[in-house]
Amino acid sequence: MIYTAAILSAAMTCLAACSDDEPVLTDRNLEGTSEYLDTDDDAKQDIYYKPYVGFVGDPMPFYDPVAADFKVLYLQDYRPNQAVTYHPIWGVSTKDAASYTSLGELIPCGTASELDAALGTGSTIWHDGTYYTFYTAHSPNPATTSGINEAVMLATSTDFTHWTKNRSVLISGGDTYSSTDFRDPFVYKADDGSFRMIVSTRLNGKGVLAEYSSPDLLEWTSEGVFMTMMWDRFYECPDLFRMGDWWYLIYSEQHNAVRRVQYFKGRTLDELKACTANDAGIWPDNHEGFLDSRGFYAGKTASDGTDRYIWGWCASRAGLSNTGAADWAGNLVAHRLIQNPDGTLTTAKVEAIDSRFKSSETFDGFNLSAAASKLMPRLGTANSISFTVTTSSATDCFGMSFARGSDSEKWYSVIVNPESDTVRKINFEEEGGQGFIPDTDGYIFDAPADGVYNISIVTDNSVVTVYINDTAAWTGRIYGTARNCWSINSYGGEIAVSDIVVKTI
């Protein structure tokens, strides 16, 4: 039997409350209160970076062997953007995927009449003292750019600060591939010493990854189709890498029915390509290779040789509403990528994030029966939360609520829902309101055999990431989380909650 918050929220009993004579809440008078505080979404972000003006779109991470740090280029989304020349490439640097330094604008847009009037996703590689960034050039007016709507262009730098566009290097689909979808180049060095590039495009209307080779990153030769895309799907932001004994392709599925970051795996490149050949659909795991919820998009990875991280953006939502449609672009979110013994991938919290939190408070454990919740004290603006839930049966359903107060009529819950006796799925619901919120849910994962769920949560203003047993991750936007109460909830069965720790900056 499947339990949902929409059915049970009316029956939930809050175990904490405050008296009717509490003073009116202000930002300076919150201690000891539990009523909901109506706050705006703060521009300041402590953990999940966003520029002071605008938002982060399509991260392009790169490990810089010279500076020994990660550079994460991204498409700057001003919102509103200029009508024709938009999404210049900006960047940040980080040593640990937990703290960021802005690098400002690196590669500007071209003029309105140039092919790179607008910029799109790309990738960076370092070679022989020079940084090469290949990016998507997008022309809103192909009539002025020889009929080309999209192509791959190059910018170079010797210091990662001053960039020069090399307009003699231009890779387009020509007569073979689509001129309107030819984008998101990813460049890597092959085992034979040559440089390889894969590009998201279409061949005869079907999505493919086209492949090119080069001896010097300047002269490129077509190598045909690297990999076909299944059905009517289109793989954006491809990222190809080898990790241990496995090759991986991580991509973002553009199709609205999916709209998530996924991956394929193979012990060889040929085995990897076979995953999609003739629409085979050879998935790497039992949940189609999903790495996060629909709240995390355009994920790409980089490794320092020890850890591999994946960066994507968590969308803001229309009208600063938790039920609003997802916008394009948002905050920069990073996960640590875990390779399991069978080659499957999962995501976990970036370990360095915990070092950002200086204050810690522990709480006593408790048990909850069906349709009960425990209201927890008010959070800070950025928080690290951890606790353990032990379930008593296969049908136990539990979750965590945010943007909640003792007087709330509606709140927002991340619910670990039993899909079967052995499978769980993370859903996002508005309790006291519409219930399940479309296009925000996670993916299925195997229930732990011992019924123990180790939960780790990071909140940064309205961005929330949830990790379960380093097996499942959920990223989403929950406005009102900062400086409000939260709760742990039971929706069916009996759960024991223990080891509760809340850290703040």
DRENKOL-256922 format. One record per residue (C-alpha): residue number from 1; residue in three letters; chain; x, y, z. Coordinates in steps of 0.2 Angstrom, whole numbers, plus 5000, padded with zeros to 4 digits. Layout:
<atoms>
NUM|ALA|A|X|Y|Z
...
</atoms>
This chain:
<atoms>
1|MET|A|5000|5000|5000
2|ILE|A|5007|5017|4995
3|TYR|A|5005|5032|5007
4|THR|A|5005|5050|5001
5|ALA|A|5006|5066|5011
6|ALA|A|4991|5073|5002
7|ILE|A|4980|5060|5010
8|LEU|A|4987|5060|5027
9|SER|A|4992|5078|5030
10|ALA|A|4976|5083|5038
11|ALA|A|4978|5069|5051
12|MET|A|4996|5074|5056
13|THR|A|4998|5080|5073
14|CYS|A|5012|5092|5077
15|LEU|A|5021|5088|5093
16|ALA|A|5027|5106|5096
17|ALA|A|5018|5122|5098
18|CYS|A|5019|5140|5105
19|SER|A|5007|5150|5115
20|ASP|A|4995|5162|5109
21|ASP|A|5003|5177|5117
22|GLU|A|5020|5176|5108
23|PRO|A|5026|5193|5102
24|VAL|A|5024|5197|5083
25|LEU|A|5039|5190|5073
26|THR|A|5052|5201|5067
27|ASP|A|5069|5196|5060
28|ARG|A|5077|5202|5076
29|ASN|A|5065|5192|5087
30|LEU|A|5065|5174|5082
31|GLU|A|5073|5164|5096
32|GLY|A|5061|5153|5105
33|THR|A|5048|5155|5092
34|SER|A|5040|5143|5080
35|GLU|A|5027|5152|5070
36|TYR|A|5031|5153|5051
37|LEU|A|5041|5168|5045
38|ASP|A|5037|5175|5028
39|THR|A|5054|5179|5021
40|ASP|A|5060|5184|5003
41|ASP|A|5073|5173|4994
42|ASP|A|5090|5181|4999
43|ALA|A|5102|5185|4985
44|LYS|A|5116|5179|4997
45|GLN|A|5122|5161|4995
46|ASP|A|5134|5152|5007
47|ILE|A|5136|5135|4999
48|TYR|A|5127|5134|4982
49|TYR|A|5134|5148|4972
50|LYS|A|5125|5161|4962
51|PRO|A|5131|5178|4955
52|TYR|A|5125|5193|4964
53|VAL|A|5116|5198|4949
54|GLY|A|5107|5184|4939
55|PHE|A|5109|5165|4939
56|VAL|A|5120|5151|4934
57|GLY|A|5116|5141|4918
58|ASP|A|5125|5125|4911
59|PRO|A|5141|5123|4921
60|MET|A|5157|5118|4912
61|PRO|A|5169|5111|4925
62|PHE|A|5187|5109|4922
63|TYR|A|5202|5104|4933
64|ASP|A|5216|5116|4931
65|PRO|A|5232|5107|4932
66|VAL|A|5242|5123|4933
67|ALA|A|5233|5131|4948
68|ALA|A|5228|5114|4955
69|ASP|A|5210|5119|4957
70|PHE|A|5193|5117|4948
71|LYS|A|5187|5131|4936
72|VAL|A|5169|5130|4933
73|LEU|A|5163|5140|4918
74|TYR|A|5145|5144|4916
75|LEU|A|5132|5153|4906
76|GLN|A|5128|5169|4914
77|ASP|A|5109|5171|4915
78|TYR|A|5105|5189|4918
79|ARG|A|5086|5187|4918
80|PRO|A|5081|5197|4909
81|ASN|A|5094|5194|4896
82|GLN|A|5097|5205|4881
83|ALA|A|5086|5199|4866
84|VAL|A|5100|5194|4854
85|THR|A|5117|5194|4863
86|TYR|A|5115|5183|4879
87|HIS|A|5123|5170|4890
88|PRO|A|5141|5176|4890
89|ILE|A|5153|5163|4899
90|TRP|A|5157|5168|4917
91|GLY|A|5167|5157|4929
92|VAL|A|5171|5153|4947
93|SER|A|5186|5144|4955
94|THR|A|5186|5131|4969
95|LYS|A|5198|5120|4978
96|ASP|A|5185|5109|4986
97|ALA|A|5168|5111|4978
98|ALA|A|5162|5120|4994
99|SER|A|5168|5138|4992
100|TYR|A|5169|5148|4977
101|THR|A|5178|5163|4970
102|SER|A|5171|5173|4956
103|LEU|A|5181|5175|4940
104|GLY|A|5169|5187|4932
105|GLU|A|5166|5187|4913
106|LEU|A|5178|5176|4903
107|ILE|A|5171|5174|4886
108|PRO|A|5159|5188|4880
109|CYS|A|5145|5187|4867
110|GLY|A|5149|5192|4850
111|THR|A|5139|5206|4841
112|ALA|A|5121|5204|4835
113|SER|A|5127|5200|4817
114|GLU|A|5140|5187|4822
115|LEU|A|5138|5168|4824
116|ASP|A|5142|5169|4842
117|ALA|A|5129|5182|4847
118|ALA|A|5123|5170|4860
119|LEU|A|5134|5157|4869
120|GLY|A|5130|5139|4874
121|THR|A|5138|5125|4883
122|GLY|A|5156|5119|4880
123|SER|A|5172|5112|4888
124|THR|A|5189|5117|4892
125|ILE|A|5206|5107|4890
126|TRP|A|5224|5112|4894
127|HIS|A|5238|5108|4882
128|ASP|A|5256|5114|4880
129|GLY|A|5254|5130|4891
130|THR|A|5237|5136|4883
131|TYR|A|5219|5134|4889
132|TYR|A|5207|5129|4875
133|THR|A|5188|5132|4878
134|PHE|A|5177|5126|4865
135|TYR|A|5159|5133|4866
136|THR|A|5143|5134|4856
137|ALA|A|5140|5148|4845
138|HIS|A|5122|5152|4842
139|SER|A|5115|5165|4829
140|PRO|A|5098|5171|4831
141|ASN|A|5098|5176|4812
142|PRO|A|5106|5163|4801
143|ALA|A|5104|5173|4786
144|THR|A|5118|5184|4792
145|THR|A|5129|5169|4796
146|SER|A|5130|5158|4780
147|GLY|A|5114|5149|4785
148|ILE|A|5122|5142|4801
149|ASN|A|5112|5143|4817
150|GLU|A|5124|5134|4828
151|ALA|A|5142|5129|4827
152|VAL|A|5157|5125|4838
153|MET|A|5169|5139|4841
154|LEU|A|5186|5141|4851
155|ALA|A|5193|5154|4863
156|THR|A|5211|5152|4871
157|SER|A|5220|5159|4885
158|THR|A|5237|5157|4893
159|ASP|A|5232|5163|4911
160|PHE|A|5213|5159|4912
161|THR|A|5209|5177|4914
162|HIS|A|5212|5185|4897
163|TRP|A|5203|5175|4882
164|THR|A|5205|5177|4864
165|LYS|A|5192|5170|4851
166|ASN|A|5200|5160|4837
167|ARG|A|5188|5163|4823
168|SER|A|5198|5153|4811
169|VAL|A|5192|5137|4821
170|LEU|A|5174|5134|4817
171|ILE|A|5166|5116|4817
172|SER|A|5149|5115|4810
173|GLY|A|5137|5102|4804
174|GLY|A|5140|5105|4786
175|ASP|A|5129|5095|4774
176|THR|A|5129|5080|4786
177|TYR|A|5122|5086|4803
178|SER|A|5109|5098|4809
179|SER|A|5113|5117|4807
180|THR|A|5100|5121|4821
181|ASP|A|5106|5108|4834
182|PHE|A|5125|5107|4833
183|ARG|A|5131|5111|4851
184|ASP|A|5138|5107|4868
185|PRO|A|5156|5101|4862
186|PHE|A|5165|5090|4874
187|VAL|A|5184|5088|4871
188|TYR|A|5195|5075|4879
189|LYS|A|5212|5066|4875
190|ALA|A|5211|5049|4868
191|ASP|A|5222|5034|4873
192|ASP|A|5231|5036|4856
193|GLY|A|5236|5054|4860
194|SER|A|5224|5062|4848
195|PHE|A|5211|5075|4854
196|ARG|A|5193|5070|4852
197|MET|A|5177|5080|4852
198|ILE|A|5159|5074|4854
199|VAL|A|5145|5086|4849
200|SER|A|5126|5085|4852
201|THR|A|5117|5086|4835
202|ARG|A|5105|5077|4824
203|LEU|A|5107|5066|4809
204|ASN|A|5092|5064|4797
205|GLY|A|5081|5071|4812
206|LYS|A|5088|5058|4825
207|GLY|A|5099|5064|4839
208|VAL|A|5117|5058|4839
209|LEU|A|5133|5062|4846
210|ALA|A|5145|5067|4832
211|GLU|A|5164|5063|4834
212|TYR|A|5179|5073|4828
213|SER|A|5198|5071|4830
214|SER|A|5212|5083|4830
215|PRO|A|5231|5081|4832
216|ASP|A|5233|5099|4839
217|LEU|A|5215|5106|4844
218|LEU|A|5215|5117|4829
219|GLU|A|5212|5106|4814
220|TRP|A|5197|5094|4816
221|THR|A|5192|5079|4806
222|SER|A|5175|5071|4806
223|GLU|A|5175|5053|4813
224|GLY|A|5156|5050|4810
225|VAL|A|5144|5046|4823
226|PHE|A|5151|5042|4840
227|MET|A|5134|5037|4848
228|THR|A|5116|5037|4843
229|MET|A|5102|5044|4855
230|MET|A|5088|5033|4859
231|TRP|A|5070|5036|4852
232|ASP|A|5066|5054|4851
233|ARG|A|5078|5059|4865
234|PHE|A|5091|5073|4864
235|TYR|A|5107|5072|4875
236|GLU|A|5112|5089|4880
237|CYS|A|5128|5094|4889
238|PRO|A|5137|5077|4886
239|ASP|A|5152|5072|4897
240|LEU|A|5163|5057|4893
241|PHE|A|5176|5050|4905
242|ARG|A|5185|5035|4911
243|MET|A|5184|5031|4929
244|GLY|A|5194|5015|4935
245|ASP|A|5189|5001|4923
246|TRP|A|5173|5009|4916
247|TRP|A|5169|5022|4903
248|TYR|A|5154|5034|4906
249|LEU|A|5143|5046|4897
250|ILE|A|5134|5058|4908
251|TYR|A|5121|5069|4899
252|SER|A|5105|5079|4902
253|GLU|A|5090|5073|4893
254|GLN|A|5081|5087|4885
255|HIS|A|5064|5078|4883
256|ASN|A|5051|5086|4895
257|ALA|A|5045|5069|4900
258|VAL|A|5062|5065|4908
259|ARG|A|5072|5081|4910
260|ARG|A|5086|5074|4921
261|VAL|A|5104|5070|4922
262|GLN|A|5108|5052|4917
263|TYR|A|5122|5041|4913
264|PHE|A|5127|5026|4903
265|LYS|A|5142|5014|4907
266|GLY|A|5153|5002|4897
267|ARG|A|5170|4993|4901
268|THR|A|5175|4999|4883
269|LEU|A|5170|5013|4872
270|ASP|A|5162|5001|4860
271|GLU|A|5152|4993|4875
272|LEU|A|5147|5011|4880
273|LYS|A|5141|5015|4862
274|ALA|A|5131|4998|4862
275|CYS|A|5120|5005|4876
276|THR|A|5110|5015|4864
277|ALA|A|5113|5007|4847
278|ASN|A|5097|5003|4838
279|ASP|A|5088|5010|4853
280|ALA|A|5094|4996|4864
281|GLY|A|5091|5005|4880
282|ILE|A|5104|4996|4890
283|TRP|A|5103|5005|4906
284|PRO|A|5117|5005|4919
285|ASP|A|5105|5002|4934
286|ASN|A|5087|4999|4939
287|HIS|A|5082|5018|4937
288|GLU|A|5088|5022|4920
289|GLY|A|5104|5030|4926
290|PHE|A|5096|5045|4935
291|LEU|A|5109|5054|4946
292|ASP|A|5097|5066|4954
293|SER|A|5079|5073|4953
294|ARG|A|5072|5085|4940
295|GLY|A|5078|5100|4951
296|PHE|A|5096|5096|4946
297|TYR|A|5101|5099|4927
298|ALA|A|5115|5101|4915
299|GLY|A|5127|5091|4926
300|LYS|A|5145|5089|4921
301|THR|A|5160|5082|4930
302|ALA|A|5178|5085|4933
303|SER|A|5191|5076|4944
304|ASP|A|5207|5081|4952
305|GLY|A|5213|5063|4951
306|THR|A|5206|5059|4968
307|ASP|A|5188|5064|4969
308|ARG|A|5176|5067|4954
309|TYR|A|5162|5080|4957
310|ILE|A|5147|5084|4946
311|TRP|A|5141|5101|4945
312|GLY|A|5123|5106|4939
313|TRP|A|5111|5120|4942
314|CYS|A|5096|5120|4953
315|ALA|A|5082|5129|4945
316|SER|A|5073|5144|4953
317|ARG|A|5055|5144|4951
318|ALA|A|5042|5156|4944
319|GLY|A|5035|5169|4956
320|LEU|A|5047|5162|4970
321|SER|A|5033|5149|4972
322|ASN|A|5037|5131|4977
323|THR|A|5023|5126|4965
324|GLY|A|5029|5137|4951
325|ALA|A|5036|5131|4935
326|ALA|A|5055|5128|4934
327|ASP|A|5065|5142|4927
328|TRP|A|5080|5140|4916
329|ALA|A|5096|5142|4927
330|GLY|A|5098|5144|4946
331|ASN|A|5111|5140|4959
332|LEU|A|5127|5130|4956
333|VAL|A|5125|5113|4965
334|ALA|A|5139|5100|4967
335|HIS|A|5139|5082|4972
336|ARG|A|5153|5070|4975
337|LEU|A|5152|5056|4962
338|ILE|A|5153|5038|4969
339|GLN|A|5158|5023|4959
340|ASN|A|5151|5007|4966
341|PRO|A|5160|4990|4964
342|ASP|A|5148|4985|4950
343|GLY|A|5152|5001|4940
344|THR|A|5136|5010|4944
345|LEU|A|5136|5028|4950
346|THR|A|5128|5037|4964
347|THR|A|5130|5054|4972
348|ALA|A|5134|5060|4989
349|LYS|A|5137|5076|4999
350|VAL|A|5153|5085|4996
351|GLU|A|5164|5081|5011
352|ALA|A|5171|5099|5012
353|ILE|A|5154|5107|5014
354|ASP|A|5153|5102|5032
355|SER|A|5169|5112|5036
356|ARG|A|5159|5127|5031
357|PHE|A|5147|5125|5046
358|LYS|A|5154|5131|5063
359|SER|A|5139|5129|5075
360|SER|A|5132|5112|5079
361|GLU|A|5117|5106|5090
362|THR|A|5112|5088|5094
363|PHE|A|5094|5083|5098
364|ASP|A|5087|5068|5107
365|GLY|A|5079|5054|5097
366|PHE|A|5061|5049|5096
367|ASN|A|5048|5037|5089
368|LEU|A|5034|5042|5077
369|SER|A|5019|5032|5073
370|ALA|A|5008|5034|5058
371|ALA|A|5001|5051|5054
372|ALA|A|5013|5060|5067
373|SER|A|5027|5073|5065
374|LYS|A|5040|5081|5076
375|LEU|A|5042|5100|5073
376|MET|A|5060|5105|5075
377|PRO|A|5068|5122|5080
378|ARG|A|5070|5136|5068
379|LEU|A|5084|5133|5055
380|GLY|A|5098|5146|5050
381|THR|A|5100|5153|5032
382|ALA|A|5112|5139|5028
383|ASN|A|5111|5122|5037
384|SER|A|5118|5104|5037
385|ILE|A|5106|5092|5044
386|SER|A|5109|5073|5048
387|PHE|A|5099|5060|5056
388|THR|A|5095|5041|5055
389|VAL|A|5078|5034|5052
390|THR|A|5075|5016|5056
391|THR|A|5059|5008|5049
392|SER|A|5049|4994|5056
393|SER|A|5041|4987|5040
394|ALA|A|5042|4987|5021
395|THR|A|5027|4999|5020
396|ASP|A|5033|5012|5032
397|CYS|A|5033|5030|5024
398|PHE|A|5042|5045|5031
399|GLY|A|5048|5062|5026
400|MET|A|5055|5079|5030
401|SER|A|5046|5095|5029
402|PHE|A|5052|5113|5027
403|ALA|A|5046|5130|5026
404|ARG|A|5035|5126|5041
405|GLY|A|5029|5134|5057
406|SER|A|5018|5129|5071
407|ASP|A|5004|5140|5063
408|SER|A|5007|5134|5045
409|GLU|A|4992|5128|5035
410|LYS|A|5003|5122|5021
411|TRP|A|5021|5116|5020
412|TYR|A|5033|5107|5009
413|SER|A|5039|5089|5011
414|VAL|A|5052|5078|5004
415|ILE|A|5044|5061|5006
416|VAL|A|5053|5044|5005
417|ASN|A|5038|5034|4998
418|PRO|A|5037|5015|4997
419|GLU|A|5034|5010|4978
420|SER|A|5035|4992|4983
421|ASP|A|5042|4981|4997
422|THR|A|5059|4983|4990
423|VAL|A|5059|5000|4981
424|ARG|A|5058|5018|4987
425|LYS|A|5056|5034|4978
426|ILE|A|5058|5052|4984
427|ASN|A|5043|5063|4980
428|PHE|A|5040|5082|4984
429|GLU|A|5023|5087|4990
430|GLU|A|5014|5103|4996
431|GLU|A|5005|5097|5012
432|GLY|A|4988|5106|5016
433|GLY|A|4988|5111|4997
434|GLN|A|4989|5102|4980
435|GLY|A|4999|5087|4986
436|PHE|A|5011|5080|4974
437|ILE|A|5020|5093|4964
438|PRO|A|5023|5088|4946
439|ASP|A|5041|5088|4938
440|THR|A|5049|5088|4955
441|ASP|A|5051|5070|4960
442|GLY|A|5066|5059|4962
443|TYR|A|5069|5042|4956
444|ILE|A|5067|5024|4963
445|PHE|A|5081|5016|4973
446|ASP|A|5083|5000|4983
447|ALA|A|5076|5000|5001
448|PRO|A|5090|4996|5013
449|ALA|A|5088|4978|5019
450|ASP|A|5090|4983|5037
451|GLY|A|5077|4997|5036
452|VAL|A|5090|5010|5041
453|TYR|A|5091|5026|5032
454|ASN|A|5105|5038|5035
455|ILE|A|5099|5055|5030
456|SER|A|5110|5070|5026
457|ILE|A|5103|5087|5021
458|VAL|A|5111|5103|5016
459|THR|A|5100|5119|5014
460|ASP|A|5106|5135|5008
461|ASN|A|5092|5148|5008
462|SER|A|5080|5140|4996
463|VAL|A|5091|5127|4989
464|VAL|A|5089|5110|4997
465|THR|A|5099|5094|4994
466|VAL|A|5095|5077|5002
467|TYR|A|5106|5062|5002
468|ILE|A|5100|5044|5008
469|ASN|A|5114|5031|5012
470|ASP|A|5125|5038|4998
471|THR|A|5112|5029|4986
472|ALA|A|5099|5042|4982
473|ALA|A|5100|5061|4980
474|TRP|A|5086|5074|4978
475|THR|A|5089|5092|4974
476|GLY|A|5075|5105|4974
477|ARG|A|5070|5123|4977
478|ILE|A|5060|5126|4993
479|TYR|A|5056|5144|4996
480|GLY|A|5054|5148|5015
481|THR|A|5066|5135|5021
482|ALA|A|5078|5148|5029
483|ARG|A|5075|5154|5047
484|ASN|A|5059|5143|5048
485|CYS|A|5055|5127|5057
486|TRP|A|5057|5110|5049
487|SER|A|5050|5093|5054
488|ILE|A|5052|5074|5053
489|ASN|A|5036|5065|5048
490|SER|A|5029|5048|5048
491|TYR|A|5015|5044|5036
492|GLY|A|5013|5025|5039
493|GLY|A|5020|5012|5051
494|GLU|A|5032|5015|5065
495|ILE|A|5049|5024|5063
496|ALA|A|5063|5028|5076
497|VAL|A|5073|5044|5073
498|SER|A|5090|5045|5081
499|ASP|A|5107|5054|5079
500|ILE|A|5100|5071|5075
501|VAL|A|5113|5084|5072
502|VAL|A|5110|5102|5065
503|LYS|A|5124|5113|5060
504|THR|A|5124|5131|5055
505|ILE|A|5136|5144|5048
</atoms>
